[in-house]
Amino acid sequence: MGVDIQGKLRLALGSVKDHATIGKAVIYNYHGKGFSDIEIAVVRATGHDHGPIDDKHMHEILFLVSDSPGSIYFLAERISRRLGKTRDRLVAMLIHRFLRGGNRFFEQQLRNAYVFGHLQLSTRWLLRNSDPSVCFLHKYAGYLEERMRWIINPGGKLEPVMSQGMDIVFFKLPKCQDFIDGVLKSSPFDILACDNLAQVAMINTLKESFQVYMTFSEGVAALVNMFFDLARPARALACDVLERASRQSQELHDLYEKSKRIIGNKKLEYPSVHSITVEHITALEQCLGCSTTPPSILNSLTKPAETGKEDEEDRQRHDVSMSTTLFSCTLETKISMVWVVFEDEDRNK
C-alpha cells in the first residue's frame, strides 16, 4: 500500500511539474520563433500520466520542426533535458520512435544533433541507482546510442551509416557485431508482466535485431567464402571477426530463447540463429599461412546449442534452431518492412 501511495504522489508531483514547464514555455516563447510549441509538444508526449505516446503528439513535433528551420537542435536539447530531469523511459521511447518513424530526413537531422552533442543519451549518472526502472533506462539509452549509428534504407532495412567505397565485409560485419552487442547488453530479464512499457521497448529492440542478424549472417558467409583469397594479415583479422561472431551466435540464441519466455506470444518471428563453433575457428586459424584448400571440418555439421527440456510442440513452434551447416545463412523468419507501425504502447493494457 505504501508503495502505491508513493507512486501516486510521484505521479501527482510530476503532473504539476509538467504544467509548470508548459506554462514557462508559453510565457518565454523561445527565440521568438515559436519554439515553445515544440517544448510543449515534447512535455505532452512524455507526460507523467502513465499513458502511451500519442501519435498526434509525435506528428505535431514533426510538423513543428519541419515548419521551423533550425529547430531540430532545440528539440534535441529539450528532449535531453527532459530525459535527465524525469529519468522516464517514455522519453527514451520517444527518441526510438523518431528513429523508427519513417521520415528519413528527420532521422538524419536527429542523428546530426546527436553527433554534434545536442542530443545527449548518456545515462552514466544512473549507474549507482538500483531501481529496476532506472536500470532499464540506462540499458535502453545505451542501445539507442548504438542505434544512432544505423539508418533505415529505402527498402525498409536497417543498415549502418557508411560512406561509399567502404569495404562491405570488414566494415559492415563489425558494425553488425557492435549492434548485436548493444542488443545483448540492453535486454533485461527482470521485466515484470505488468510492465508493458518495458516489454514494448524490448519487442521493438528485438525486431530490429532480427533485421541486423540477417545482414550479420550474410556477412559471415561472405567472409568465409573469401577467406582463402585473403592475404595472411587479412585472414588473421577475419579469424578475430569470426571468433567474436562465434560468441555472439550462442548469446543471441540464448537471448531469443529467454525473450520468448519473458514476452510470451507477441507474434514475433525469430530468425534461425546459426552456430559457429570453436572447432571451426581453430581450423581457420590453422590455415592462416596455407594456400587455398579449405579443411574438411568446414563442411561438417556444427554442434547444436544445448536447450532445456521443453514440450515438443512448443519447441517446434518456437525453436531458434542452430544451423546444420556452418555458414549457411538461410533464415526461418519473415521480417516486416513496415517500420512506421508500432506496437501498442498502452501501459494500462
N, C-alpha and C positions, 0 to 999 in steps of 0.2 A: 504494500500500500504506500509506504514511504517513497519508494522509487517512482510510483505513478504520480504522486504529488509533486516530486521534484521535476519530473518530466513536464507536467502541466505548467509549473512555474517557469521553467526554461522556455517553453513554447510561448507563454504569455509575454515574457520579457523580450523574446526575440521578435514577436509581432510588434511590440511597442517600438523597438529599435528600427524595425523596417519602416514603420510610419514616420519616424523621425528622420530617417535617411531620405525618404521620398519628399518630405517637407523641405528639407535643406536643398535638395536638388531643384525643386520648383522655384525656390527663392533665388538661388545663385545663378541659374541658367548659364552654366559653364561656357566661357569663351564667347558668349554672345551668339552661339551657333545652334542653340537648341540641343546641345549635348546632354542637357539634363534629362531629356526624354529617354536617352539611351540608358542612363543610370537607373532611372525609374523602371524601365523595362527589365533590366537585369535583376533588380530587387524583387520585382513581382514574379519573375520567372523562377527565382530561388527563394521564395518566401518561407517563413517559419510556420507554415500551416500544415506541414507533413503531406502536402498534396504533390501530384506528379508535375513534371514540367509541361505546362500548357503550350500546345503548338502555336497558339495565337501570340504568345509572348516571344517565342523564338522567331517567328516570321516578322513580328514587329521589330525586333532587334535587327534582323537582316535588312528590312526596309529602311530603318533609320540610318544604318551605316551606309547603305548604298546612296541614300539621299543627302549625306553629309560627308563630303570629301575630307579625307584625313582623320576621320573619326575612329578608324579601326584601332589605332594606338590608344585612344582614350578608352574605348571599350575594353581592350586587353588589360589596361591598368585598373579599371574598375572591377573587372572580374577577379584579378589577382588580389586586390584589396578585400573584396568580398570573401574570397576563399580564406585569406589569412585571418580575417576577423571572425567569421562564423564557423570556420572549420567544418563546414557542411558538405557532405558527399554530393549533395544535389548540385553544388556549384561545379564540382569536377565533372559531373554527368552532363552539365550544360556545355562544357568545353568539348567533351567527347561527342556530344550530339552535333555540335557545329562541324566537327571534323567528318561526321557521317551524313551530313545534311544534303549532299548532292550539289552544292554550289561551289564549283572548283575555284572560281575567282576569289570568293570569300575565304575558302580554306587556305589558299596561297597567301592572302593578306594576313590571316591569323597566324600562319606559320612564320611569316616575316616578323610579326610582332613578337613572337617567341624568340626568334633568332636575335633580335635587337634588344631583348631584355624587357620589353614592355609587358609581356605575359609571363608571370612568374608561377612556376608549378612546383618548385622545390618545397618540400614539407619536412626538412630535416629537424626543424624545431619541434616536430611531433614525436621524435624517436623515443623520448622518455615517458610518453603517455601510454599507459597500458589499457586504456579504454578500447574495447573491440572496434567500436565505430571509428575512432581516431586512427587505430592501426590499419583498418581497411582503407581509410582515406590516404594514408601515407603510401601504401602499396599501389593504390589506384592511380595516384598522382605520378608515381614513378613509371607506371605503364604509359600514361599519357605523354610523358616526356619522350619515351621511345616512339610512341605513335606519331608524334610531331614530325618525325623523320620519314614518314610514309605518306603517300598520296593515293587517291582513288583515280585510276586512269579512265579514259573514255569508255573502256569496256566494262567498267564496274569492278575491276580487280585492284586489290592493294598492291602497290609496288614502292620500293624505296626511292627517295628523291636522289636522282643521279644525273650526271651530265652525259651528253652524247659521247660515244667513243670509249666509255669506261668498260673494262672487262666484265662481261656478264657473270662469269663463274666466280672469279676471285674477288669481285666486289659485291655482287648481288647475293650470293650464297652466305657470306659472312653477315650481311645485313639481315638476312632472314634469321640467322642464328642469334643475332642480337635481339631481334623481335621476339623470338621464341623464349629466350632467357627472360625477357621482360614479362611475358605471359606467365612463365613458371614462377617468377618472384611475386607477381601481383595477385595470384589466385589463392584466396583464403579458404580454409577448410573448416572454419568455425562459424559459418553463416547460419543464422537461425532460420527456421522455416517461415517465420513471420516477417523476416527482414526482406521484403520484396524489392526494395531499392538496391540492396547489395546483390541480390540474385539477378536483377535485370542488368546491372553493370557487368557481372560475371558472364552472363549469357552473351552480351554484345562483344566482350573480350574474346570469348571462345569462338564466336562466329568469325571474327577477324583472324584468329589463329588458324582456323580451317583454311582460309584463303592463303595465308602466308605459308602454311605447310605444303600446299600444292607446289608453290614456287621452290620451296626448300627441297622437296623430293625431286623435282626436275633438275635442280642444280646439282644435287648429289649424283644423280645418274649421269649428267653431262661431265662432271668432274672425273668420275671413274672411267668413262668411255675415252677420255682424252689423257688419262694418267700416263700411259706408256708412250705417248707422243711428247711428253713434257721433258724438259731438261732436269737434271738432278736437283737443283735448288727449288724448282717449281714443284717437283714431286714431294720434297720434304714439306713444303707449305701445304700441299694437298693432303698429306698424311695428318698434319695438325688440324686442318679443317674437318677431315673425316673422323678423327678421334673425338673432336667436340661433337660432331653430328651423332656419333655412336651413343654418347652420354645423353644427348638431348632426346633421341628417339625413344629411349627407355623411359625417361622422365615425362615426356609428353604422353606416352601411352598410359603411364600411371595417373597423370593428371586427368585425362579423359575418363578413365575408369572411375576415379573418385568423384568427378563432376557429375557423372550420371547418377551416382547415389545421392549427392547433395541436392542437385537441382531437380531431379526427377524427370518426368516426361514433359519436355518443353519443345518437342518437335525439332530437336537438334539432330542433324545428320552428321555424325562423326566420320572423319576420314579414316582410312586404314593406315595405321602407323607402321612403317617398315623398320625392322631391326637391322642395325649394323653391329656385328659382334666384334669383340676384341680380337678374335682369331683372324678376322678379315683385315683388320687394321695392321696386325702383326705381319700378315702375309704381304701387304702392300709395302710396309717398311723394309721388308727383306728384299724388295725389288727396287730399292732406290737407285742402285747402281747397275742393274741388269738392263737388258735390251727391251725387246718388245713382246716377250712371251708371258702372258698372264698365268699365274699359278692356278692349278685346278681348283683350289679351295674357293676361288671367287665364283665358281659355278655351282658350288654345293648349297645345300639348304642351310638356312640360318636357324639358330636356336630360338624357339618361340619364347616370348616373355611369359613368366610364370604369373598365373592369375589364381585368385582364391576360388574355393569351391562355390559354385552358384548353380541355380536352376538352369537346366539345359535350354528351356525355351527362352529364358531371359538372356542367356549367353548368345544364342543365335540371333536374337533381336538386337542386342546392343553391343556385340563384341567389337572392340577396337583391335583387329587382328594384326599379327605380325607377319610380314610378307614371307612367302616360302622361297623367294629369291632375293639375293642381297640388294640389288639396286633397281629392281622393278619399281616404277612409280605409278602403277595403276591404283586409283583411289576408289573406295567404295562410298562415295558421297556425291551429292548434288548440292552445289553451293548456289544460293540465291544471289542474283546480281542486282537485286533491288535494294539499294543501300539507303534509300530515303524512308523506308518503312522501319519503324522502331517497335521494340517490344512494348507491351502495355506496362507503363511505369507507375501504375496506381498502387501506391504503398498501402492503401487501405484494403487491397484485394484480399 
